Amino acid sequence: MSKDTTDSIYIPLEGVESEHCAMIVDKGLQSIGSLQQHTVELNNQRVLISSSQLQEDLPKAIKKIEELGYGVPLVHKQYPVLNMSCASCAASVTSVLEHAPGVVSASVNFATETLSVSFLPNITDGQQLKQALQQTGFDLLVEERKEEQDLLAQMHMEKYRALRQRAIGSLILSAPVMLIGMVWMNMPYANYIMWALTTPVILWFGKDFFVNAWKQARNRTANMDTLVALSTGVAYIFSMFNTLFPGYWHSRGLHAHVYFESVAVVIAFILLGKLLESRAKSNTSQALKKLMGLQPKTVMRLNEDDSTTEVSIESIQKGDIIVVRPGEQIAVDGTLIQGASYVDESMLSGEPIAVAKAVNDAVFAGTLNQKGSFRFRADQVGADTMLSQIIKMVQIAQGSKAPVQKLVDRIAAIFVPVVMLIATLALAIWWIWGGAEGFTHGMLAFVTVLVIACPCALGLATPTAIMVGVGKGAEQGILIKDAESLELTHKVDTIILDKTGTITEGKPEVVQSQGLESNELYHSVLYSIERQSEHPLAAAVVRFLETKEHRILDMHVNSITGKGIQAEWAGKTYYTGNQALLQEHHIAINSELQSLADHWSAQSYTLIWFADEQQALAILAIADQVKPSSAAAVKAFTDMGISVHMLTGDQPAAARAIADKVGIETIKAGVLPEEKAAYVRALQEQGHVVAMVGDGINDSAALAQADVSIAMGKGSDIAMDVAKMTIIGADLNKIPYAIRLSRDTVRTIRQNLFWAFIYNVIGIPLAAGILYPINGFLLNPMIAGAAMALSSVSVVSNSLRLKWKKA
């Protein structure tokens, strides 16, 4: 590798759950001087590192991340090595793999002919390691191959399950501890029972808090884990001492109170909060996984002898000829060379009408072939396809967007050491100047400060309000994924609406007809023709005619590509299709129908003609209908001072017609997915807080880029996974309600944080004994524990007020 060459790699992260955690990782990586760049992407749970000596710096970066108390999901595997003949072969294999992209460590045991390797599953896998070795004459015996995203998803799922078990276990054990400590404190052996139940909670279910706090301390940093570990650890040891040696305090005229209930409940609540947060974050990777699932795993490649072979998508190269059968997804971008069909390209354009494809037309990965079959030449493969570009845009947009600024995490770096300093100072001051009982009072002050500063109220301030807000939204058909969308929704000043499926119904329907009114024969002939058609508009005609009187006639039909259908029945020829079909067969059109066609064309309707061999008999207008709620919703946005824009992949005339119906002035038509995301980004660069509303795969990149992303619930799963908010059903009027709900929820969060912090500002000095020189007041640790519980109750109660407030 050249010294001047800079390479980059993404390292997936575990446990980086807040902006403060991201700052700790970023600061830690600064100590690796040879790194030229490092960027933590909190939303994507990964860090990008760049270096001119990447393979040397990768293990250093991972070691530093783990030293800071966070994780990297490495895969540790052992593979049999083939073709080795001496010890130097083992050294060669080790050397090759140590320099392979994504490999953190590799070692070969020549005696057992086994490779032990650790690697990043998002960069490489056993199959790629096998290929790297095969080029040097060695080989690996790889039993199975897993897709990188599947492997990462599996590892995250295992982490989630472990967290769920710890949360549930701690809740089960903490419930009786809380009841004994609050209600049955005078029962026999109460302290010993609470001690026995609390010990597994703190030493097993909550052990990660102490492990992480130790790692933070080694790196001279602190986070909320530090405060949790200190407060619960000191309270546990203090309570254990009081249980075993109550006489020590009784001889000094003090009550030997225990805090086992505080220890157990705090750990259980915080684990429950982490579980809820982990569950909410899991959807981003699922969205990307579904995007990747649009590309088939195998394809039919054409051989030189005109036979076909099923091969993996990874083996496709530029210039290969691929056979696509009816109903199959297209694997890579290319050019059609034989055959014809209609292809559903809604994932790119958002438009519901399938596109006719003939020789020399372009086809794209992830789009869905309809009823025809064809062959095409692969032009863009792998990361160069348009689908791969959409996936990349979603990842970049999610990674570059600033996360919500949670006050608890932002002040943790200051709050934690300040609390520790106050507690230590209180102990020191009492010990030095407190007289004969100075150390006793100092120790009580030390414990009381740590107990009263326990982050329970702070930890509950945001999630309780969020849970109530989310629940209230769900009652109205609004699914809100996380605090970020609620934080930002009330600030939105610009909203972008996709056209198809958002403003409109997303399905073409016959909206006008002329010439079919009472003629049952025409109904039957047209119905019998269209029900045999593969054209996507034929389904709209069939649905329209199914509501009329008709018979199914036995007739022979002949499809005319790009124009329509010719049919024979009872010795007579009939035609249905576009106007070019009628002109080609010199069929007369009367002035009334022609005038109506011109009028409907001006409204951007799609026209279907029906004719016999002599004259046009009828005309039908097909359009994507505007939702009944769209105009009212646009007016509501305008009344709230929000600027409304419309983006669509449709033609400008059709877009303008829809915009005029609902009252939108600013539109942009004919846009591709990347152009939608760029449009959102341009508005953000102008200082706007942008909400994007869409329903299709083609909207996913723009949804990821937007400050607030809203998916319509009848759209694609991918759009709903990428979006932070989902509207169940199709009612746009729910979005103004969501904005009002956001304002109420954010107000409640701020109130909760205010009361939680005020409680600490007042309670901590009292716990340290600041009033003792004035009036002799000392805060008992038992009262401190009660105050801590009261602060949590007040936060929860304030959040519940939100439930009864009308948005």
LUMGUNU-885216 format. One record per residue (C-alpha): residue in three letters; y, z, x. Coordinates in steps of 0.25 Angstrom, whole numbers, padded with zeros to 4 digits, always signed. Layout:
AlaYZX/...
***
This chain:
Met+0000+0000+0000/Ser+0014-0004+0005/Lys+0024+0007+0008/Asp+0034-0001+0000/Thr+0025-0002-0012/Thr+0027+0008-0023/Asp+0016+0010-0033/Ser+0016+0018-0046/Ile+0006+0026-0054/Tyr+0006+0034-0067/Ile-0001+0048-0066/Pro-0005+0053-0080/Leu-0001+0068-0082/Glu-0006+0080-0090/Gly+0002+0092-0094/Val+0015+0086-0092/Glu+0020+0089-0106/Ser+0035+0091-0105/Glu+0047+0086-0098/His+0047+0098-0089/Cys+0033+0095-0085/Ala+0037+0081-0082/Met+0048+0086-0073/Ile+0039+0095-0066/Val+0030+0084-0062/Asp+0041+0075-0058/Lys+0047+0085-0049/Gly+0033+0088-0043/Leu+0031+0074-0040/Gln+0044+0073-0032/Ser+0037+0081-0021/Ile+0029+0069-0018/Gly+0039+0062-0009/Ser+0032+0049-0008/Leu+0033+0046-0023/Gln+0043+0036-0026/Gln+0044+0039-0041/His+0038+0048-0051/Thr+0041+0048-0066/Val+0034+0057-0076/Glu+0032+0051-0090/Leu+0030+0063-0099/Asn+0027+0055-0111/Asn+0016+0047-0104/Gln+0011+0059-0097/Arg+0011+0052-0083/Val+0019+0051-0071/Leu+0023+0038-0063/Ile+0023+0039-0048/Ser+0027+0028-0038/Ser+0024+0029-0023/Ser+0022+0019-0011/Gln+0009+0028-0008/Leu+0004+0030-0022/Gln-0010+0033-0019/Glu-0006+0044-0009/Asp+0004+0050-0019/Leu-0004+0049-0032/Pro-0013+0061-0028/Lys-0001+0069-0023/Ala+0006+0066-0037/Ile-0006+0071-0045/Lys-0008+0083-0036/Lys+0007+0087-0038/Ile+0006+0085-0053/Glu-0006+0094-0054/Glu+0001+0104-0045/Leu+0012+0105-0055/Gly+0002+0109-0066/Tyr+0000+0095-0073/Gly-0012+0086-0073/Val-0015+0072-0070/Pro-0028+0066-0078/Leu-0036+0061-0066/Val-0050+0056-0068/His-0060+0061-0058/Lys-0073+0053-0057/Gln-0085+0051-0048/Tyr-0091+0037-0046/Pro-0103+0032-0038/Val-0098+0023-0027/Leu-0106+0011-0024/Asn-0108+0003-0011/Met-0104+0014-0001/Ser-0113+0013+0012/Cys-0106+0023+0021/Ala-0096+0035+0022/Ser-0085+0025+0025/Cys-0087+0018+0012/Ala-0084+0031+0005/Ala-0071+0032+0013/Ser-0068+0018+0009/Val-0071+0020-0006/Thr-0062+0033-0005/Ser-0051+0025+0001/Val-0051+0014-0009/Leu-0051+0023-0021/Glu-0040+0032-0015/His-0031+0020-0015/Ala-0035+0015-0029/Pro-0024+0016-0039/Gly-0025+0029-0047/Val-0035+0036-0038/Val-0031+0050-0035/Ser-0042+0054-0026/Ala-0056+0048-0022/Ser-0067+0052-0013/Val-0081+0047-0011/Asn-0094+0055-0008/Phe-0102+0045+0001/Ala-0114+0054+0000/Thr-0115+0053-0016/Glu-0107+0040-0016/Thr-0098+0045-0026/Leu-0083+0043-0028/Ser-0074+0055-0034/Val-0061+0049-0038/Ser-0049+0054-0046/Phe-0040+0044-0053/Leu-0029+0042-0063/Pro-0036+0036-0076/Asn-0023+0029-0080/Ile-0023+0021-0066/Thr-0038+0018-0063/Asp-0052+0021-0067/Gly-0066+0020-0062/Gln-0067+0005-0064/Gln-0055+0002-0056/Leu-0059+0011-0045/Lys-0073+0003-0045/Gln-0065-0010-0044/Ala-0057-0005-0032/Leu-0069-0001-0025/Gln-0077-0014-0028/Gln-0066-0022-0020/Thr-0070-0014-0008/Gly-0085-0016-0009/Phe-0088-0002-0016/Asp-0091+0001-0030/Leu-0090+0012-0040/Leu-0100+0015-0051/Val-0091+0017-0063/Glu-0099+0021-0076/Glu-0088+0019-0086/Arg-0074+0015-0087/Lys-0063+0021-0096/Glu-0050+0016-0099/Glu-0039+0024-0093/Gln-0031+0027-0105/Asp-0045+0032-0112/Leu-0047+0041-0100/Leu-0033+0047-0100/Ala-0034+0049-0115/Gln-0048+0056-0113/Met-0042+0065-0103/His-0030+0069-0111/Met-0039+0071-0123/Glu-0047+0081-0115/Lys-0035+0088-0111/Tyr-0030+0089-0125/Arg-0043+0094-0130/Ala-0043+0105-0119/Leu-0029+0109-0123/Arg-0033+0109-0138/Gln-0045+0119-0134/Arg-0035+0128-0127/Ala-0025+0128-0138/Ile-0035+0131-0149/Gly-0042+0141-0140/Ser-0029+0149-0137/Leu-0025+0148-0152/Ile-0038+0154-0156/Leu-0038+0166-0146/Ser-0023+0169-0148/Ala-0023+0170-0163/Pro-0031+0184-0163/Val-0023+0188-0151/Met-0010+0186-0159/Leu-0015+0193-0171/Ile-0020+0205-0163/Gly-0007+0206-0155/Met+0002+0204-0167/Val-0006+0211-0179/Trp-0018+0219-0174/Met-0012+0225-0161/Asn-0018+0238-0164/Met-0032+0234-0165/Pro-0042+0240-0155/Tyr-0043+0233-0142/Ala-0032+0223-0147/Asn-0027+0221-0133/Tyr-0040+0218-0127/Ile-0044+0208-0138/Met-0031+0201-0136/Trp-0033+0201-0121/Ala-0047+0195-0123/Leu-0042+0184-0132/Thr-0029+0181-0124/Thr-0036+0180-0110/Pro-0043+0166-0113/Val-0030+0161-0119/Ile-0022+0164-0107/Leu-0033+0161-0096/Trp-0040+0149-0102/Phe-0032+0142-0113/Gly-0019+0145-0106/Lys-0023+0144-0092/Asp-0016+0130-0090/Phe-0002+0138-0092/Phe-0005+0146-0080/Val-0011+0135-0071/Asn+0001+0126-0074/Ala+0011+0138-0072/Trp+0004+0140-0058/Lys+0005+0126-0054/Gln+0020+0126-0059/Ala+0023+0138-0050/Arg+0016+0132-0038/Asn+0026+0120-0039/Arg+0038+0130-0042/Thr+0040+0125-0056/Ala+0038+0131-0070/Asn+0036+0126-0084/Met+0032+0132-0098/Asp+0018+0134-0092/Thr+0024+0144-0082/Leu+0031+0152-0093/Val+0018+0152-0102/Ala+0009+0157-0090/Leu+0019+0167-0086/Ser+0022+0173-0099/Thr+0008+0173-0104/Gly+0002+0177-0091/Val+0011+0189-0089/Ala+0009+0193-0104/Tyr-0006+0192-0102/Ile-0007+0200-0089/Phe+0003+0211-0095/Ser-0005+0212-0108/Met-0018+0213-0100/Phe-0012+0224-0091/Asn-0007+0231-0104/Thr-0020+0230-0110/Leu-0028+0236-0098/Phe-0017+0246-0094/Pro-0009+0251-0107/Gly-0007+0264-0101/Tyr+0003+0259-0090/Trp+0013+0255-0101/His+0010+0267-0110/Ser+0013+0277-0098/Arg+0027+0270-0097/Gly+0030+0271-0112/Leu+0027+0257-0115/His+0018+0249-0124/Ala+0007+0241-0117/His+0009+0228-0126/Val+0001+0216-0124/Tyr+0005+0201-0125/Phe-0009+0194-0127/Glu-0004+0188-0140/Ser+0008+0182-0134/Val+0000+0176-0122/Ala-0011+0170-0131/Val-0001+0165-0142/Val+0008+0158-0132/Ile-0003+0151-0125/Ala-0009+0146-0138/Phe+0004+0141-0143/Ile+0008+0134-0131/Leu-0006+0127-0130/Leu-0005+0123-0144/Gly+0009+0117-0141/Lys+0003+0109-0129/Leu-0009+0104-0138/Leu+0001+0099-0149/Glu+0009+0092-0138/Ser-0003+0086-0131/Arg-0008+0081-0145/Ala+0006+0074-0148/Lys+0007+0068-0134/Ser-0007+0061-0134/Asn-0002+0050-0143/Thr+0005+0042-0133/Ser-0007+0039-0125/Gln-0014+0035-0137/Ala-0004+0025-0141/Leu-0005+0018-0127/Lys-0020+0019-0129/Lys-0019+0011-0142/Leu-0010+0001-0136/Met-0021-0001-0125/Gly-0031-0002-0136/Leu-0025-0015-0141/Gln-0031-0022-0129/Pro-0046-0025-0131/Lys-0055-0019-0120/Thr-0063-0032-0119/Val-0060-0047-0122/Met-0068-0060-0123/Arg-0065-0068-0110/Leu-0069-0083-0110/Asn-0078-0088-0099/Glu-0078-0102-0092/Asp-0090-0106-0100/Asp-0083-0103-0113/Ser-0091-0090-0116/Thr-0084-0077-0118/Thr-0086-0063-0111/Glu-0081-0050-0115/Val-0073-0043-0104/Ser-0064-0031-0102/Ile-0049-0033-0104/Glu-0047-0029-0089/Ser-0055-0041-0084/Ile-0046-0051-0091/Gln-0037-0059-0081/Lys-0026-0069-0083/Gly-0031-0082-0087/Asp-0044-0077-0094/Ile-0047-0084-0108/Ile-0050-0073-0119/Val-0056-0076-0132/Val-0050-0068-0144/Arg-0058-0067-0157/Pro-0053-0063-0171/Gly-0048-0049-0172/Glu-0048-0046-0157/Gln-0036-0041-0149/Ile-0030-0049-0138/Ala-0033-0043-0125/Val-0022-0049-0116/Asp-0010-0058-0117/Gly-0013-0073-0116/Thr-0011-0087-0121/Leu-0020-0093-0132/Ile-0028-0105-0128/Gln-0038-0108-0139/Gly-0039-0104-0154/Ala-0029-0098-0163/Ser-0027-0086-0171/Tyr-0017-0076-0177/Val-0014-0064-0168/Asp-0008-0050-0173/Glu+0003-0047-0163/Ser+0009-0036-0171/Met+0007-0027-0159/Leu+0017-0035-0151/Ser+0027-0041-0162/Gly+0025-0030-0173/Glu+0024-0042-0183/Pro+0012-0041-0193/Ile+0010-0056-0194/Ala-0001-0061-0184/Val+0004-0073-0175/Ala-0003-0086-0174/Lys-0009-0089-0161/Ala-0012-0103-0156/Val-0015-0110-0142/Asn-0004-0106-0131/Asp+0001-0094-0139/Ala+0002-0080-0132/Val-0007-0069-0136/Phe-0005-0054-0132/Ala-0014-0042-0129/Gly-0016-0032-0140/Thr-0013-0042-0152/Leu-0024-0044-0162/Asn-0031-0058-0165/Gln-0033-0061-0180/Lys-0044-0070-0185/Gly-0044-0082-0175/Ser-0050-0083-0161/Phe-0044-0089-0149/Arg-0044-0089-0133/Phe-0032-0085-0125/Arg-0029-0085-0110/Ala-0025-0071-0104/Asp-0011-0072-0098/Gln-0007-0057-0097/Val-0018-0046-0094/Gly-0018-0031-0092/Ala-0005-0025-0090/Asp+0003-0038-0092/Thr-0001-0040-0107/Met+0010-0037-0118/Leu+0001-0026-0123/Ser+0001-0019-0109/Gln+0016-0020-0108/Ile+0017-0013-0122/Ile+0008-0002-0117/Lys+0016-0001-0104/Met+0030-0001-0112/Val+0024+0011-0121/Gln+0021+0019-0109/Ile+0034+0016-0101/Ala+0042+0019-0114/Gln+0035+0032-0116/Gly+0035+0036-0102/Ser+0050+0033-0100/Lys+0055+0040-0112/Ala+0061+0054-0110/Pro+0053+0065-0116/Val+0059+0075-0126/Gln+0067+0086-0119/Lys+0059+0098-0123/Leu+0068+0110-0120/Val+0057+0119-0118/Asp+0052+0111-0106/Arg+0065+0107-0101/Ile+0069+0122-0099/Ala+0056+0127-0095/Ala+0058+0125-0080/Ile+0070+0134-0081/Phe+0065+0144-0092/Val+0052+0147-0086/Pro+0057+0152-0072/Val+0069+0159-0078/Val+0060+0167-0087/Met+0051+0170-0075/Leu+0064+0174-0067/Ile+0069+0183-0078/Ala+0055+0190-0080/Thr+0054+0192-0065/Leu+0069+0197-0064/Ala+0066+0207-0075/Leu+0054+0213-0068/Ala+0062+0214-0055/Ile+0074+0220-0061/Trp+0067+0230-0069/Trp+0058+0233-0057/Ile+0069+0236-0048/Trp+0079+0242-0057/Gly+0071+0248-0068/Gly+0067+0261-0063/Ala+0054+0268-0064/Glu+0049+0259-0075/Gly+0056+0247-0069/Phe+0043+0239-0066/Thr+0037+0242-0080/His+0049+0237-0087/Gly+0050+0225-0077/Met+0036+0221-0080/Leu+0038+0222-0095/Ala+0051+0214-0094/Phe+0044+0204-0085/Val+0033+0202-0096/Thr+0043+0203-0108/Val+0051+0191-0102/Leu+0039+0182-0100/Val+0034+0186-0114/Ile+0047+0184-0121/Ala+0049+0171-0113/Cys+0036+0165-0117/Pro+0038+0151-0121/Cys+0032+0152-0135/Ala+0044+0150-0143/Leu+0049+0139-0134/Gly+0036+0132-0135/Leu+0035+0133-0150/Ala+0050+0128-0152/Thr+0047+0113-0151/Pro+0033+0112-0156/Thr+0035+0120-0168/Ala+0047+0112-0173/Ile+0040+0099-0169/Met+0027+0103-0177/Val+0035+0106-0189/Gly+0043+0093-0188/Val+0031+0085-0185/Gly+0024+0091-0198/Lys+0036+0089-0206/Gly+0037+0074-0202/Ala+0022+0072-0204/Glu+0024+0077-0219/Gln+0034+0065-0220/Gly+0025+0055-0213/Ile+0032+0056-0200/Leu+0023+0059-0188/Ile+0030+0065-0176/Lys+0023+0065-0163/Asp+0031+0074-0154/Ala+0044+0082-0151/Glu+0050+0070-0144/Ser+0052+0061-0156/Leu+0058+0073-0164/Glu+0067+0076-0153/Leu+0073+0062-0153/Thr+0072+0057-0167/His+0084+0064-0171/Lys+0092+0057-0160/Val+0088+0043-0164/Asp+0100+0034-0166/Thr+0093+0020-0166/Ile+0080+0017-0173/Ile+0072+0004-0171/Leu+0063-0001-0182/Asp+0052-0011-0180/Lys+0052-0021-0191/Thr+0037-0024-0194/Gly+0030-0012-0200/Thr+0042-0003-0199/Ile+0053-0009-0207/Thr+0043-0019-0214/Glu+0029-0017-0219/Gly+0023-0024-0207/Lys+0014-0033-0216/Pro+0018-0047-0221/Glu+0017-0048-0236/Val+0021-0059-0246/Val+0035-0055-0251/Gln+0038-0068-0259/Ser+0031-0080-0265/Gln+0034-0092-0274/Gly+0025-0102-0281/Leu+0013-0092-0283/Glu+0018-0084-0294/Ser+0009-0087-0305/Asn-0001-0098-0300/Glu-0015-0092-0298/Leu-0020-0104-0292/Tyr-0010-0104-0281/His-0013-0089-0279/Ser-0028-0092-0278/Val-0027-0104-0268/Leu-0017-0097-0259/Tyr-0025-0084-0259/Ser-0038-0091-0256/Ile-0031-0098-0244/Glu-0024-0086-0238/Arg-0036-0077-0239/Gln-0043-0086-0229/Ser-0031-0087-0219/Glu-0030-0080-0206/His-0015-0080-0206/Pro-0009-0066-0206/Leu+0001-0070-0217/Ala-0011-0074-0226/Ala-0014-0060-0228/Ala-0001-0057-0234/Val-0003-0069-0244/Val-0017-0064-0248/Arg-0011-0050-0251/Phe+0000-0056-0259/Leu-0010-0065-0267/Glu-0020-0054-0269/Thr-0011-0048-0280/Lys-0010-0061-0288/Glu-0021-0068-0296/His-0030-0077-0287/Arg-0044-0082-0285/Ile-0051-0085-0272/Leu-0053-0099-0270/Asp-0064-0106-0261/Met-0056-0115-0252/His-0056-0121-0238/Val-0044-0117-0229/Asn-0039-0123-0216/Ser-0030-0115-0207/Ile-0018-0123-0201/Thr-0014-0114-0189/Gly+0001-0110-0189/Lys+0003-0116-0203/Gly-0006-0112-0214/Ile-0019-0115-0222/Gln-0024-0128-0229/Ala-0034-0126-0240/Glu-0042-0134-0250/Trp-0046-0130-0264/Ala-0049-0138-0276/Gly-0046-0151-0270/Lys-0032-0147-0266/Thr-0026-0143-0253/Tyr-0017-0130-0251/Tyr-0008-0125-0240/Thr-0003-0112-0236/Gly+0005-0109-0224/Asn+0019-0111-0218/Gln+0029-0122-0222/Ala+0025-0131-0210/Leu+0011-0132-0216/Leu+0017-0138-0229/Gln+0026-0147-0221/Glu+0014-0152-0213/His+0007-0156-0225/His+0019-0162-0232/Ile+0019-0152-0244/Ala+0031-0152-0252/Ile+0039-0139-0254/Asn+0048-0138-0266/Ser+0063-0134-0265/Glu+0061-0120-0272/Leu+0050-0116-0262/Gln+0057-0121-0250/Ser+0070-0114-0254/Leu+0062-0101-0256/Ala+0055-0103-0242/Asp+0069-0105-0235/His+0074-0092-0242/Trp+0062-0084-0238/Ser+0062-0089-0224/Ala+0076-0084-0222/Gln+0071-0071-0225/Ser+0060-0072-0214/Tyr+0048-0072-0224/Thr+0036-0079-0219/Leu+0032-0091-0229/Ile+0018-0095-0234/Trp+0018-0108-0241/Phe+0007-0112-0251/Ala+0005-0127-0255/Asp-0004-0138-0260/Glu-0005-0152-0254/Gln+0008-0156-0261/Gln+0018-0145-0262/Ala+0021-0130-0259/Leu+0016-0121-0270/Ala+0021-0107-0265/Ile+0027-0100-0254/Leu+0026-0085-0250/Ala+0035-0077-0242/Ile+0029-0066-0232/Ala+0036-0055-0226/Asp+0034-0041-0220/Gln+0040-0032-0231/Val+0051-0022-0227/Lys+0047-0007-0230/Pro+0054-0001-0242/Ser+0058+0011-0233/Ser+0064+0002-0222/Ala+0078+0000-0227/Ala+0080+0014-0232/Ala+0076+0019-0218/Val+0085+0010-0211/Lys+0097+0015-0219/Ala+0093+0029-0216/Phe+0093+0027-0201/Thr+0107+0020-0203/Asp+0112+0032-0211/Met+0107+0041-0200/Gly+0115+0033-0189/Ile+0103+0027-0183/Ser+0104+0013-0178/Val+0092+0004-0184/His+0086-0008-0176/Met+0074-0017-0179/Leu+0065-0023-0169/Thr+0054-0033-0173/Gly+0045-0044-0167/Asp+0048-0052-0179/Gln+0058-0064-0180/Pro+0073-0062-0180/Ala+0074-0067-0195/Ala+0063-0059-0200/Ala+0069-0047-0193/Arg+0083-0049-0198/Ala+0078-0050-0212/Ile+0070-0037-0212/Ala+0082-0030-0205/Asp+0092-0035-0216/Lys+0083-0029-0227/Val+0083-0015-0221/Gly+0097-0015-0215/Ile+0094-0015-0200/Glu+0105-0023-0192/Thr+0099-0022-0178/Ile+0086-0030-0176/Lys+0079-0037-0164/Ala+0068-0046-0168/Gly+0057-0053-0160/Val+0055-0042-0150/Leu+0042-0039-0142/Pro+0037-0025-0140/Glu+0044-0023-0126/Glu+0057-0028-0132/Lys+0056-0017-0143/Ala+0055-0007-0132/Ala+0066-0013-0124/Tyr+0075-0013-0137/Val+0072+0002-0138/Arg+0075+0005-0124/Ala+0088-0003-0124/Leu+0093+0006-0136/Gln+0089+0018-0128/Glu+0097+0014-0116/Gln+0109+0013-0125/Gly+0107+0028-0128/His+0100+0027-0141/Val+0089+0036-0146/Val+0079+0025-0152/Ala+0069+0027-0162/Met+0059+0016-0164/Val+0051+0013-0176/Gly+0039+0004-0176/Asp+0024+0002-0180/Gly+0018-0008-0171/Ile+0012-0009-0157/Asn+0023-0018-0154/Asp+0033-0006-0156/Ser+0025+0004-0147/Ala+0033+0001-0134/Ala+0047+0003-0142/Leu+0041+0015-0149/Ala+0038+0021-0135/Gln+0052+0018-0130/Ala+0059+0023-0142/Asp+0065+0038-0142/Val+0058+0040-0155/Ser+0047+0031-0159/Ile+0042+0030-0174/Ala+0030+0022-0179/Met+0027+0018-0193/Gly+0014+0024-0197/Lys+0008+0011-0202/Gly+0010+0004-0189/Ser+0001+0004-0177/Asp-0006+0016-0170/Ile+0001+0013-0157/Ala+0015+0013-0163/Met+0012+0027-0169/Asp+0006+0032-0156/Val+0018+0028-0148/Ala+0028+0033-0158/Lys+0032+0047-0158/Met+0034+0047-0173/Thr+0026+0040-0184/Ile+0030+0037-0198/Ile+0018+0038-0207/Gly+0018+0026-0217/Ala+0030+0016-0217/Asp+0042+0023-0222/Leu+0054+0021-0212/Asn+0062+0032-0220/Lys+0053+0043-0214/Ile+0060+0040-0200/Pro+0074+0045-0205/Tyr+0066+0058-0210/Ala+0060+0059-0196/Ile+0074+0059-0190/Arg+0079+0070-0199/Leu+0066+0078-0196/Ser+0068+0076-0181/Arg+0082+0082-0182/Asp+0077+0094-0189/Thr+0065+0096-0179/Val+0074+0095-0167/Arg+0084+0105-0173/Thr+0072+0115-0175/Ile+0067+0113-0161/Arg+0081+0116-0155/Gln+0082+0128-0164/Asn+0068+0133-0159/Leu+0071+0131-0145/Phe+0085+0138-0147/Trp+0078+0150-0153/Ala+0067+0150-0142/Phe+0077+0150-0131/Ile+0086+0160-0137/Tyr+0074+0169-0138/Asn+0071+0168-0124/Val+0086+0169-0119/Ile+0087+0182-0127/Gly+0073+0188-0126/Ile+0071+0186-0111/Pro+0083+0194-0106/Leu+0079+0205-0116/Ala+0064+0205-0111/Ala+0070+0206-0097/Gly+0077+0219-0101/Ile+0091+0214-0101/Leu+0095+0224-0111/Tyr+0089+0236-0104/Pro+0101+0240-0096/Ile+0110+0239-0109/Asn+0102+0246-0120/Gly+0088+0249-0114/Phe+0081+0238-0122/Leu+0068+0232-0116/Leu+0060+0222-0123/Asn+0046+0225-0125/Pro+0036+0214-0122/Met+0030+0216-0135/Ile+0043+0213-0142/Ala+0045+0201-0132/Gly+0031+0196-0137/Ala+0036+0198-0152/Ala+0049+0191-0149/Met+0042+0179-0142/Ala+0033+0178-0155/Leu+0045+0179-0164/Ser+0052+0168-0156/Ser+0040+0159-0158/Val+0040+0162-0173/Ser+0055+0159-0175/Val+0053+0146-0168/Val+0041+0142-0177/Ser+0048+0147-0189/Asn+0061+0138-0186/Ser+0051+0126-0184/Leu+0045+0129-0198/Arg+0059+0128-0204/Leu+0059+0114-0201/Lys+0047+0112-0210/Trp+0055+0115-0222/Lys+0068+0108-0219/Lys+0070+0095-0226/Ala+0072+0083-0216/
***
